[in-house]
Amino acid sequence: MSKLNLWLSPLFLAVSAAELPAQEWLQKQQLTVPWFRFHHVMTYHPMSSANPGIYLHGGHSTSYNSYWGDTWRWDRNVWAPVPVVIATPPFSPRAEHSATFVAARGVTVIHGGRVLPGGGVPSFLSNETWEFDGLTWTQIPTPVSPPPRQMPAIATDQGSGTVVMFGGRGPGGSLNETWEYDGVTWIQVFPAVSPLPRENHAMAFDEATGQVVMFGGTGSVGFGQYWLNDVWTYLPVAAGGPVWTQWFAPDGSAPPSAREGLAMVYDSGRRVITIVGGHNGSLAQSDVWQMDLAVGWQNVTPPPAGFGLQQNNPAYIYQHAMAYDRDAQECVVYGGLSNNFTNQWIRRPASGSLPAGFAEYRHYGPSTDEVCRGPFLFTDTRPRINSVFTTRMRMPDPTVALPPCIPPAPLFGACFLNGSLFPNPGQPAASPHLQSPTVLLQGALVPDGFGNLFHDFQIPIPNDPALAGLRYYLQCWYFDQSTTPVWGTALGTEIGIL
């Protein structure tokens, strides 16, 4: 068993909201998370619904031949599997389906995809429609249903409650059909003009203009494949349609490059469509874009951080899922095919503030160690006043890492403030319980059986009302004892106290 000395210092250095780092995207790591997946779906059920939260369902696991059938809930602090009730017939694992939340009825609607029924039966294209209210998955026996397909895109015209679906891939290739669902049945509509056939594209409802918006995707004609970066808006029958209209930026700004496998949501805090990642047929993308239908496009990709080794946003990612928490005004990205070590990212509200009353435990910034992947912090508990907060430090075991790493001497508890690794001398503390780091204890890191070393720490949070609403920061760092010694920093972590 490999053992390393571990030093723990007092964890908290308080800063005001005005001193929050400018970092917009935050990386998130926890002990309990949905297992690795791609081609899954996520939707947000708002606080006004019976079972609020971001819900994740299905997807492929380690290959296109493996499927998930589970459902998870993100409550802004932790992931937890949902012990859902599944109405008959059985709800088989599936991937490459599409999902949208219908506010008028308080349900998520999913349609299509590839389904793996089990029992040795191979996967097949689905035309099933299911609804989820946060507790129960129910198949809707629609009198009419679109032909089976995978990788369609759907969105809800929230003004009329109409679910709109376009495209996807059927047995004969890419489709350009338009369908509408009213909660009872599907109806195929025939607009005068339709976009090119496509699959693996994205759609969202733009609240500012009351239109469904579609972007990107890929398609095929004969043996040739093409990638798209066109934008179309749609009005359903109930809103005066069916009408597809190709959109061009009023200010003449150029769109993102053509891509498939992207994620797209409407950010009501910024009043823009947000697009993250995708794949152009040759390379996964790392950019973030905003689209204001009244103005145009804006590339809002944060600059690289940490010696240029990592980006401050989801990098080289595709086939992921993203949902927008309109109450907290946060975009949440999870999973996908990516070269990132972590697979969850959260985008802060436009104001930079955090929603009152919610505890946070989330990462920001990069690790400077791209080879050995420096220490990370995890938690499955909520930090609250007058309670014990448990956090885990985990890092690769240097004896089994590939390539082998020189055993570092990790040090836990350094404070990260305004871009400085160490707190400024004389930085005032917001509470007598908070102090500058000093060494308190040593401990041995224990193997977890998965090629990592870890140590759990229980940190008592005092019964001090003055701590409520404050944010605190902690960070790991280690000293690389190689020929050329260097300090390496891990992801910083932000904690909000209830």
PyMOL commands that set and color helices and strands:
alter all, ss='L'
color gray80, all
select helices_A, chain A and resi 17-19+237-239+465-467
alter helices_A, ss='H'
color red, helices_A
select strands_A, chain A and resi 5-8+14-15+25-27+41-45+53-57+71-74+79-81+85-86+94-95+98-102+107-111+114-115+124-125+129-132+136-139+153-157+162-166+169-170+173-174+178-181+186-189+202-206+211-215+218-221+224-227+231-235+243-247+263-267+272-276+288-292+296-299+317-318+321-325+330-334+337-338+344-347+361-364+376-378+387-396+409-414+441-444+446-447+452-461+471-480+486-496
alter strands_A, ss='S'
color yellow, strands_A
deselect
rebuild
show_as cartoon
